[in-house]
Amino acid sequence: MARNIGSRYTAHQILGRGSAGTVWLGEGPEGPVAIKLLREDLASDEELVGRFVRERTALLGLDHPRVVAVHDLVVDGNDLALVMDLVRGTDLRTRLDRERRLAPAAAVAIAADVADGLAAAHAVGVVHRDVKPENILLDMEGPLGPGGSHPALLTDFGVAKLIDTPRRTRATRIIGTPDYLAPEIVEGLPPRAAVDIYALATVLYELLAGFTPFGGGHPGAVLRRHVTETVVPLPGIPDELWQLIVQCLAKAPASRLRASELAARLRELQPTLRGMPPLDVDEPDAESSCDAGAEADSAYPAAPSAPRRAAVPLVPRATTDSNRDTHTSMRVPGPDELAGGARGTARAPRSPGQRRPGSARHKADAVRRRRITLGVAGIVLVAAIGAGSWLAAGGDDEGAPPQDSKQSAPSQP
């Protein structure tokens, strides 16, 4: 099954598949590597190949401990490949699937590592554009950090930009993963460093809560929420950490922190989070997350019937879901669509057992309460009518003949 990639590398076995291509366990002159082989239709696109070559210098120059290094970009016939470090571990999505949510100390430690990697990338003018758990790898050979977290590394730099060519995505379309897209991308603005901060804050929220703040349901509804909804507070986390998340999820890019500032602030908070257990919140109702799905335009891709988890890990012996979309092409919503919908109510976290306002279950509970109220009111009304009849009858002494108020006095003998 081995195949040559260029003249220097050999791909031995598939580690995972994604919408952009396939990741192989490979061998190079300096030892084991991960080789991301892009799809053949991408490799045959001359414009994309040209961009691929132009990005070579920037990607090869991105050297940081929290970034999966790109060692080479190979253009050979129908092969278009990125040769990267092989990380011995797993991706963050796999850990989330296993644990659902992390302790705050571990979540903050992972986010701080990723922020460090982003700071290095942004310093040389590279924007990731697809920060999400699938693209965050956990190095199992590295030392354990706060909350039992392994060092986190960010991977897949440059892939979103390579795919996002004018021929493939005109100004009316966007490339990305819906749950993590910054509002300015949804509105059609060019992606800058602030989009990575928004996506990382979304990942941090997901690590703490077990779900993303604006995700769920039809992609069109998700995009709308990013632009129109206000993030709902998570109960049980320190206010300083929550305010940091809110600032990085600001709709205005200029209001968000820079990556280096975010990393520093997160590390300042770590001592205050030591020993805190994972949050105890329920995921929003599935039916409520589809609130705008019925109104969404058919030009959006249909939402999957089941969660599509896992990713394209750069690790050996990893299992992945080949149906997972790394990059989804979506239509940019029009101003009228973005203006619709309720504000500040999307996917609100709740204490266990509490119904989310507006959900089907919440509405059913309201109907039951209304029926009970009407039933009680009916009983009270019947009782009131009965009491009125009793008073009109002059009492309830059994066997006593009714007294006629107009009866004349008895006659004298």
LINWOMO-V279986 format. One record per pair of residues at least 4 apart in sequence whose ideal C-beta (glycine too) atoms are under 6 Angstrom apart, sorted by sequence separation. I is the first residue (numbers start at 1). GAP is how many residues later the second one is. D is the distance in Angstrom with one decimal. If there is no record, write none. Layout:
i:I gap:GAP d:D
i:I gap:GAP d:D
//
This chain:
i:5 gap:4 d:4.3
i:38 gap:4 d:4.5
i:55 gap:4 d:5.5
i:56 gap:4 d:6.0
i:90 gap:4 d:4.5
i:95 gap:4 d:5.9
i:102 gap:4 d:4.4
i:118 gap:4 d:5.9
i:144 gap:4 d:5.6
i:145 gap:4 d:4.6
i:158 gap:4 d:5.8
i:160 gap:4 d:6.0
i:169 gap:4 d:4.4
i:181 gap:4 d:5.0
i:191 gap:4 d:4.5
i:205 gap:4 d:5.8
i:217 gap:4 d:4.7
i:224 gap:4 d:5.7
i:225 gap:4 d:4.2
i:237 gap:4 d:5.2
i:257 gap:4 d:4.2
i:284 gap:4 d:5.6
i:296 gap:4 d:5.5
i:304 gap:4 d:5.2
i:333 gap:4 d:4.0
i:350 gap:4 d:4.0
i:355 gap:4 d:5.9
i:17 gap:5 d:5.1
i:28 gap:5 d:4.7
i:38 gap:5 d:5.8
i:62 gap:5 d:5.8
i:75 gap:5 d:5.9
i:102 gap:5 d:4.5
i:121 gap:5 d:4.2
i:164 gap:5 d:5.3
i:176 gap:5 d:4.6
i:181 gap:5 d:5.8
i:184 gap:5 d:4.1
i:237 gap:5 d:5.5
i:250 gap:5 d:3.7
i:257 gap:5 d:4.5
i:284 gap:5 d:5.7
i:313 gap:5 d:4.2
i:333 gap:5 d:5.1
i:357 gap:5 d:5.6
i:4 gap:6 d:5.7
i:5 gap:6 d:5.4
i:42 gap:6 d:5.7
i:169 gap:6 d:5.4
i:185 gap:6 d:5.6
i:206 gap:6 d:4.9
i:250 gap:6 d:5.4
i:350 gap:6 d:5.6
i:355 gap:6 d:5.0
i:390 gap:6 d:5.8
i:16 gap:7 d:4.9
i:26 gap:7 d:4.9
i:74 gap:7 d:4.4
i:215 gap:7 d:5.6
i:355 gap:7 d:3.9
i:2 gap:8 d:5.6
i:3 gap:8 d:5.2
i:14 gap:8 d:5.8
i:15 gap:8 d:4.6
i:142 gap:8 d:5.5
i:205 gap:8 d:5.0
i:214 gap:8 d:6.0
i:248 gap:8 d:5.1
i:348 gap:8 d:5.4
i:26 gap:9 d:4.1
i:73 gap:9 d:5.9
i:142 gap:9 d:3.8
i:248 gap:9 d:5.8
i:2 gap:10 d:5.1
i:14 gap:10 d:5.8
i:15 gap:10 d:5.4
i:60 gap:10 d:6.0
i:140 gap:10 d:5.7
i:185 gap:10 d:5.9
i:202 gap:10 d:5.5
i:310 gap:10 d:4.7
i:355 gap:10 d:5.8
i:23 gap:11 d:5.9
i:24 gap:11 d:4.5
i:59 gap:11 d:4.6
i:72 gap:11 d:4.0
i:139 gap:11 d:5.5
i:164 gap:11 d:4.4
i:174 gap:11 d:5.6
i:214 gap:11 d:3.9
i:310 gap:11 d:4.1
i:13 gap:12 d:5.0
i:70 gap:12 d:5.6
i:71 gap:12 d:4.8
i:138 gap:12 d:4.3
i:139 gap:12 d:4.6
i:214 gap:12 d:5.2
i:11 gap:13 d:3.7
i:12 gap:13 d:5.4
i:23 gap:13 d:5.2
i:182 gap:13 d:4.1
i:308 gap:13 d:6.0
i:311 gap:13 d:5.8
i:70 gap:14 d:5.3
i:138 gap:14 d:5.9
i:310 gap:14 d:5.7
i:11 gap:15 d:4.5
i:21 gap:15 d:5.7
i:22 gap:15 d:5.1
i:160 gap:15 d:5.8
i:214 gap:15 d:5.9
i:308 gap:15 d:5.6
i:10 gap:16 d:6.0
i:21 gap:16 d:5.2
i:68 gap:16 d:5.3
i:69 gap:16 d:4.9
i:136 gap:16 d:5.4
i:137 gap:16 d:4.8
i:182 gap:16 d:3.9
i:308 gap:16 d:5.2
i:9 gap:17 d:5.2
i:10 gap:17 d:4.9
i:21 gap:17 d:4.0
i:56 gap:17 d:4.8
i:68 gap:17 d:5.1
i:21 gap:18 d:5.1
i:136 gap:18 d:6.0
i:137 gap:18 d:5.6
i:213 gap:18 d:4.7
i:231 gap:18 d:5.2
i:9 gap:19 d:4.9
i:180 gap:19 d:4.2
i:8 gap:20 d:5.9
i:135 gap:20 d:5.4
i:8 gap:21 d:5.9
i:135 gap:21 d:4.5
i:244 gap:21 d:5.7
i:114 gap:22 d:5.9
i:180 gap:22 d:4.9
i:11 gap:24 d:5.2
i:209 gap:25 d:5.6
i:208 gap:26 d:6.0
i:241 gap:28 d:5.5
i:128 gap:29 d:5.7
i:5 gap:30 d:5.6
i:130 gap:30 d:4.4
i:300 gap:30 d:5.8
i:129 gap:31 d:3.9
i:299 gap:32 d:4.5
i:179 gap:33 d:4.3
i:238 gap:34 d:6.0
i:43 gap:35 d:5.2
i:109 gap:36 d:4.6
i:179 gap:36 d:3.8
i:43 gap:37 d:3.8
i:96 gap:37 d:5.7
i:109 gap:37 d:4.4
i:117 gap:37 d:4.2
i:186 gap:37 d:4.9
i:40 gap:38 d:5.7
i:114 gap:38 d:5.6
i:110 gap:39 d:5.4
i:113 gap:39 d:3.9
i:93 gap:40 d:4.0
i:109 gap:40 d:4.4
i:114 gap:40 d:5.3
i:186 gap:40 d:5.3
i:205 gap:40 d:5.9
i:92 gap:41 d:3.9
i:93 gap:41 d:4.9
i:105 gap:41 d:4.3
i:106 gap:41 d:3.0
i:178 gap:41 d:4.7
i:186 gap:41 d:5.4
i:38 gap:42 d:4.5
i:105 gap:42 d:3.4
i:106 gap:42 d:6.0
i:110 gap:42 d:4.5
i:91 gap:43 d:5.8
i:106 gap:43 d:4.1
i:183 gap:43 d:4.9
i:236 gap:43 d:4.8
i:37 gap:44 d:4.7
i:92 gap:44 d:4.1
i:103 gap:44 d:4.6
i:178 gap:44 d:4.3
i:183 gap:44 d:4.7
i:201 gap:44 d:5.4
i:132 gap:45 d:5.3
i:181 gap:45 d:5.9
i:35 gap:46 d:5.3
i:36 gap:46 d:4.5
i:91 gap:46 d:5.5
i:66 gap:47 d:5.0
i:201 gap:47 d:3.5
i:35 gap:48 d:5.4
i:89 gap:48 d:5.8
i:90 gap:48 d:5.6
i:132 gap:48 d:4.9
i:201 gap:48 d:4.9
i:89 gap:49 d:4.6
i:292 gap:49 d:5.5
i:33 gap:50 d:5.3
i:34 gap:50 d:4.8
i:66 gap:50 d:4.5
i:67 gap:50 d:4.4
i:87 gap:50 d:4.6
i:89 gap:50 d:4.9
i:66 gap:51 d:3.6
i:89 gap:51 d:3.8
i:197 gap:51 d:5.2
i:34 gap:52 d:4.7
i:87 gap:52 d:5.7
i:88 gap:52 d:5.7
i:33 gap:53 d:5.6
i:64 gap:53 d:5.6
i:88 gap:53 d:4.9
i:32 gap:54 d:4.8
i:64 gap:56 d:3.8
i:289 gap:58 d:5.7
i:62 gap:59 d:5.8
i:194 gap:59 d:3.6
i:197 gap:59 d:4.6
i:129 gap:62 d:5.3
i:194 gap:62 d:5.0
i:284 gap:63 d:4.1
i:62 gap:64 d:5.9
i:127 gap:64 d:5.8
i:131 gap:65 d:5.3
i:127 gap:66 d:5.6
i:6 gap:68 d:4.1
i:58 gap:68 d:5.5
i:128 gap:68 d:5.0
i:131 gap:68 d:3.8
i:183 gap:68 d:5.0
i:224 gap:68 d:5.7
i:281 gap:68 d:4.3
i:282 gap:68 d:5.2
i:288 gap:68 d:5.4
i:5 gap:69 d:5.6
i:131 gap:69 d:5.2
i:184 gap:69 d:5.6
i:6 gap:70 d:4.5
i:282 gap:70 d:5.3
i:122 gap:71 d:4.4
i:208 gap:71 d:5.7
i:221 gap:71 d:3.5
i:285 gap:71 d:5.5
i:288 gap:71 d:3.9
i:209 gap:72 d:6.0
i:211 gap:72 d:4.9
i:217 gap:72 d:4.3
i:221 gap:72 d:5.2
i:284 gap:72 d:5.5
i:210 gap:73 d:6.0
i:216 gap:73 d:2.8
i:217 gap:73 d:3.8
i:287 gap:73 d:4.5
i:5 gap:74 d:5.8
i:9 gap:74 d:6.0
i:285 gap:74 d:4.1
i:218 gap:75 d:3.5
i:221 gap:75 d:5.8
i:5 gap:76 d:5.2
i:217 gap:76 d:4.8
i:220 gap:76 d:3.0
i:285 gap:76 d:6.0
i:118 gap:78 d:5.1
i:218 gap:78 d:4.5
i:220 gap:80 d:4.3
i:219 gap:81 d:4.9
i:68 gap:85 d:5.0
i:218 gap:85 d:4.8
i:114 gap:86 d:5.7
i:66 gap:87 d:5.6
i:67 gap:87 d:5.5
i:68 gap:87 d:3.8
i:111 gap:93 d:4.4
i:59 gap:99 d:4.9
i:107 gap:100 d:3.7
i:107 gap:101 d:5.3
i:55 gap:103 d:5.5
i:102 gap:105 d:4.8
i:101 gap:109 d:4.0
i:52 gap:110 d:5.8
i:100 gap:110 d:4.7
i:223 gap:110 d:5.6
i:51 gap:111 d:6.0
i:219 gap:111 d:5.8
i:227 gap:111 d:4.7
i:228 gap:113 d:5.4
i:224 gap:114 d:5.9
i:230 gap:114 d:4.0
i:228 gap:115 d:5.8
i:234 gap:115 d:5.7
i:232 gap:116 d:4.2
i:48 gap:117 d:5.4
i:224 gap:117 d:5.4
i:229 gap:117 d:4.4
i:47 gap:118 d:5.3
i:47 gap:120 d:5.8
i:225 gap:121 d:4.5
i:146 gap:124 d:5.2
i:216 gap:131 d:5.5
i:214 gap:132 d:5.8
i:122 gap:137 d:5.5
i:20 gap:139 d:5.5
i:119 gap:140 d:3.8
i:209 gap:140 d:5.7
i:118 gap:141 d:3.9
i:119 gap:141 d:4.2
i:115 gap:144 d:5.0
i:188 gap:144 d:4.8
i:115 gap:147 d:4.5
i:116 gap:147 d:4.9
i:115 gap:148 d:3.7
i:112 gap:151 d:5.0
i:175 gap:152 d:5.1
i:112 gap:154 d:4.0
i:111 gap:155 d:5.7
i:112 gap:155 d:5.3
i:173 gap:156 d:5.7
i:174 gap:156 d:5.4
i:108 gap:158 d:5.0
i:173 gap:158 d:6.0
i:174 gap:158 d:5.7
i:155 gap:159 d:5.9
i:172 gap:160 d:5.4
i:108 gap:162 d:5.8
i:163 gap:164 d:5.6
i:108 gap:165 d:6.0
i:160 gap:167 d:5.9
i:105 gap:168 d:4.2
i:104 gap:169 d:4.4
i:105 gap:169 d:5.7
i:104 gap:172 d:4.8
i:103 gap:175 d:5.2
i:101 gap:177 d:4.8
i:134 gap:177 d:2.9
i:97 gap:212 d:5.3
i:93 gap:216 d:5.9
i:93 gap:217 d:5.9
i:93 gap:218 d:5.2
i:91 gap:220 d:5.1
i:91 gap:222 d:4.4
i:89 gap:226 d:5.6
i:87 gap:227 d:5.3
i:87 gap:228 d:5.6
i:34 gap:280 d:3.8
i:23 gap:289 d:4.9
i:23 gap:291 d:6.0
i:25 gap:291 d:5.5
i:18 gap:294 d:3.9
i:16 gap:296 d:4.2
i:16 gap:297 d:5.6
i:15 gap:303 d:5.6
i:16 gap:304 d:3.6
i:17 gap:305 d:4.2
i:19 gap:306 d:4.8
i:20 gap:306 d:5.1
i:19 gap:307 d:4.9
i:18 gap:308 d:4.1
i:19 gap:308 d:5.9
//
